[in-house]
Amino acid sequence: MKIYGSIVDDETRCTHYHSEKDIIAIKFKCCDRYYPCYKCHEEHADHRIKPWPEQQFDESAILCGRCHTKLTIHQYMRTTSCPNCQASFNAGCTAHYPIYFELQTK
């Protein structure tokens, strides 16, 4: 699986986010490429980010950098760790959901 961006290790950490828990890569809707974060996409892609529409949240678009398990967007949003290897994900990533995912406000 090719991961694009400013990668610093084989668990998908990048120059922008590289804590122990920064181990996911996101398949961007706009280009069908995996990047560790939106900043990597902004630096390496030649187009703007297009967020995933809510009706496509069953798409496998999240990759665990530890074990390379793919998660759907729904699975990822409902957990704090990989269901396969139990590696913890960075809870702070939820602050960036509006960049990656179209969220309905209620």
C-alpha positions as CSV (number, residue, x, y, z in Angstrom):
1,M,0.0,0.0,0.0
2,K,1.6,3.3,-1.1
3,I,1.2,6.1,1.4
4,Y,1.9,9.6,0.0
5,G,3.2,12.6,1.9
6,S,6.1,13.5,4.3
7,I,6.3,10.1,5.9
8,V,8.8,9.6,8.8
9,D,8.3,5.9,9.6
10,D,6.7,2.6,8.4
11,E,3.6,3.2,10.7
12,T,2.4,6.2,8.6
13,R,3.6,8.9,11.0
14,C,4.5,12.1,9.2
15,T,6.5,15.3,9.8
16,H,3.3,17.0,11.0
17,Y,1.9,14.3,13.3
18,H,4.3,11.8,14.8
19,S,3.2,10.9,18.3
20,E,3.0,7.2,19.3
21,K,-0.8,7.3,18.4
22,D,-0.5,9.0,15.0
23,I,-0.7,5.7,13.1
24,I,-3.5,6.0,10.5
25,A,-3.5,7.0,6.9
26,I,-6.6,8.3,5.2
27,K,-7.7,7.6,1.6
28,F,-8.7,11.0,0.3
29,K,-11.9,11.0,-1.7
30,C,-10.5,13.6,-4.2
31,C,-7.6,11.5,-5.4
32,D,-8.0,7.9,-4.1
33,R,-4.6,8.2,-2.4
34,Y,-3.6,7.5,1.2
35,Y,-2.0,10.3,3.1
36,P,-1.2,10.5,6.9
37,C,-2.9,13.9,7.3
38,Y,-4.4,16.8,5.5
39,K,-1.2,18.8,5.7
40,C,0.7,16.1,3.8
41,H,-2.1,16.2,1.2
42,E,-1.9,20.0,0.9
43,E,1.9,19.9,0.4
44,H,2.0,17.0,-2.0
45,A,-1.2,17.0,-4.0
46,D,-2.0,19.4,-6.8
47,H,-5.7,19.9,-5.9
48,R,-7.9,20.8,-3.0
49,I,-9.2,18.2,-0.5
50,K,-12.7,16.9,-1.2
51,P,-14.3,15.4,2.0
52,W,-16.0,12.1,2.0
53,P,-19.8,12.5,1.8
54,E,-21.7,10.9,4.7
55,Q,-23.5,8.4,2.4
56,Q,-20.1,6.9,1.7
57,F,-18.9,6.4,5.3
58,D,-19.1,2.6,4.7
59,E,-16.1,2.9,2.3
60,S,-12.8,1.4,3.5
61,A,-10.8,4.6,3.7
62,I,-8.7,4.4,6.9
63,L,-5.6,2.3,7.2
64,C,-4.0,1.3,10.5
65,G,-0.3,2.0,10.2
66,R,0.6,-0.6,12.7
67,C,-1.0,-3.7,11.1
68,H,-2.3,-2.3,7.8
69,T,-6.0,-3.2,8.5
70,K,-8.4,-1.2,6.5
71,L,-11.4,0.3,8.4
72,T,-14.5,1.9,7.0
73,I,-15.0,5.6,8.0
74,H,-17.9,4.5,10.3
75,Q,-15.7,1.9,12.0
76,Y,-12.9,4.5,12.5
77,M,-15.3,7.1,13.9
78,R,-16.7,4.7,16.4
79,T,-13.5,3.4,17.9
80,T,-10.3,4.7,19.6
81,S,-8.1,1.8,18.6
82,C,-7.6,-0.7,15.7
83,P,-10.1,-3.6,16.0
84,N,-7.4,-6.0,14.7
85,C,-4.2,-5.1,16.6
86,Q,-5.7,-2.9,19.3
87,A,-3.2,-0.1,18.7
88,S,-4.5,3.2,20.0
89,F,-5.4,6.0,17.6
90,N,-4.9,9.7,18.4
91,A,-8.2,11.0,19.8
92,G,-7.1,14.5,18.7
93,C,-7.8,13.6,15.1
94,T,-11.5,14.1,15.7
95,A,-10.8,17.9,15.5
96,H,-9.9,17.4,11.8
97,Y,-13.0,15.3,10.9
98,P,-14.6,18.3,9.1
99,I,-11.7,18.4,6.8
100,Y,-11.9,14.7,5.9
101,F,-15.6,14.0,6.2
102,E,-18.9,15.8,5.5
103,L,-20.6,15.9,8.8
104,Q,-24.3,16.7,9.2
105,T,-25.0,19.2,12.0
106,K,-28.0,18.5,14.1
